[in-house]
């Protein structure tokens, strides 16, 4: 599950802001922005892999 800060960073990145601009806007350090961004992308990648496996194994919800 993505944290609120990870979501905020992704939304601002999608708007075209740089990590420095995001850090100023959110009042956090640039390395923190980088960390939130990388963590979010890793979580999304992991979720995609789980969904792919679920489909391959034909697992249904519930």
N, C-alpha and C positions, 0 to 999 in steps of 0.2 A: 504494500500500500504506500502510495506516495504521501509524503508529508506536505503540509500546507506551504512551507517554504520552498520545497522542491517544485510544487505546482506554480508558485509565484515566479520562480526563476525561469521555468520553461515558458510561461506565458510571455514574460518580458523578452526572452531570447527570440521567441516567435515574432515579436514586434520589431525585431532587428536591433535591439540594444546590445551593446558590448558588455563584457563582464564588468568592466570598470563602471559603466553607466548603471548597470544593475546593482552593483555594490553601493553606489552613492544613493540610488533610489531607495534601496531596502535598508540602508545604513548598516551594512555588514561588509566584511573584508572581501577583496577579490578572490583570495584563496577559498573563502567560504562559498562564494558563488560557484567557483569551479567544482568544489566538492559536492554541493547540492545538485549541480547539473549532471555530473558524472554518476552520482548515486541514482538520480532519477532515470537516466538512460539505461543503467544496469538493471534497475527494477522493471522497466518496460521490456527490456530484452528477455529477462527471466519470465515475465508474464506471458510473452509471446511463445516462448518455448513450452511452457506449461499448457497453453491452449492448443498448441500443435500436437503435443503428446496426448492430450485429452481427445482430440479429434482422431488421431491414429488408433487409439485404443477404444474408440467409439463409446466413451463414457458419457452418460446423459446426466443432466442436472437432477438433483433431488434424489 
